[in-house]
Amino acid sequence: MARVAAVIVTFNRLEKLKTVIASIEAQTQGPSSLVIVDNASTDGTGDYLSTLETVLNLEVVALPVNSGGAGGFSAGMRRGYELGADFVWVMDDDGYPEPDALERLISGFDAAAGELGEQMPFACSVVKYIDGTICEMNNPVPTWDWGRLLAIGQNSVMVTRCSFVSVLIPRWALEHYGLPYKEYFIWFDDAEYTLRLSRECAGVQVLDSVTVHDMGENKGVNFGMIDASNAWKFAYGVRNEASYQRHHRSFLHFLLFAAQVVVGMRRGGVKGNLRRQMYRKLWEGLRFNPSVDRVL
């Protein structure tokens, strides 16, 4: 049986974290270990984890400073690898996998790899909102031939990128492709990483593996939504994707992305000072180019 390290990254969401842990404990096929990365929480998470009793093999990675989701996943995936896991199963601290989510992910991964080859790099769950509808922020990007596996009776579709809300990644992929860019801090780290993994072969979304994302509002994201409360997140997202388009695709792709940002903000009536902040982040993305961290 495959050894799976479940990896949760958390920051100041103790009550939701408890629900995630309970959801993992209730899995029909449980992970061999549970790695919880505490991103320097200040809400009592550290004290809670220090006394937590669980049937799972618990590993707590307490980071001295908040390194964002990107830094947390990098640290947690590295620890899962060090524990000898065949797979890491990564998720946020507000995502609640249904009881058979992992069992179906593993089954779907194995079936897809049997058809696509051993280079098949990841399998992700269907992400629903708390009301049972699809989670707008967490829809994977399909390939042109997304239904290839469906046509032969499998219950998966082929995708090139997804979010870190229930994703199963094999050990060999960590060795071959390295870890997510911890320097991204937040936003686009999961997109870049799964795009990196799917360069040679698509991943899959397993349609009967489901997790529930207990986020605030069920909304997608576009650059017309930037306001004073969320500009800090968009700033990371703009910088990170600008860096990806420039350094991992081409200067033309960077220009197309920059135009998307500019047009989106204009259409959304984003305030001038916030527009200028995003322009600075586009410029920063031209120079920002972190290196891949390796597990070996």
C-alpha positions, 0 to 999 in steps of 0.5 A: 500500500502506498505511503502517503504524507498528508500536508496541511499548511495553516495560519491562524485558522485553528477551528477550521484546522481541527475540522481538516484534521478530523476529515483526514482521520475519517478517511477510508484509506488513511495517510501514513503520516500527517505533516502540519506546517504552522506558519507562525500562527498567533491564535493558539495553533502551536499550543494546540498542536503540541498537545494534539492526540491523533491516531495518525503519525503526526509531524509538526513543522513550526516555521519561525515566521509566516512564509505564506502558503508557498513557503509552507507547502515547500517546507511540508512537501520536503518533510513528507519526502524526508519521511519516505512517503510515496506521495504527498497529499497537499491541502489548505487549512480550510479544505475538508476532504470527504471520507473516501477522497484519498482512496479515490485519488490513489485509485484514480492516479493509478488508473490514469498512470496505467494509461498515460504512463509512469510520468503522469505527475499529479491527481487532484480532487473536485473542489466544492463550496460549502453549499455543494456548488463548484468552487469558483477559485479552484477549477483546474485547467483542462487539456485540449483532449481532456476527455481521453480517459473518460472515453475508455471508462475511467472517471478522470479528466486530464488537466494542466494546472490546479490549486493546492486544495487536495492534490496528490503528488508522487515522490518521483515528481518531487525528485525530478521537478523540485519544490514550489517556489517558496519565494512566491509567498502566496498566489500562483505558486500552485499554478506554477508548480502544477504547470511545471509538473505537467510539462511532459504529461498532463495530470488528472482531476479524479471526478469522484474524489471530492473536497469541500473548500470552506472559504469566504465568498464563492467567487472567482478572481479577476483584476477588476476586483482589486481594492484596498482590502485585497491589493496585498494578495493581488500584488503577489499574484501579479508579481509571481505570474509576471515572473512566470510569463517572462522567465518560463515562457517569453517576453511576449507572454509577459506583455500579454499578461501585463495587458490583461492586468491593465485592461482588467483594472480599467474595466473594474474601475480600480483606484489609481493608487492601486493600479500604480501598485500593480504596475510596479509589481509587473516591473518587479516581475521582470527581475524576480526569478527564484531558483528551484529548491531540490529535495535531494 
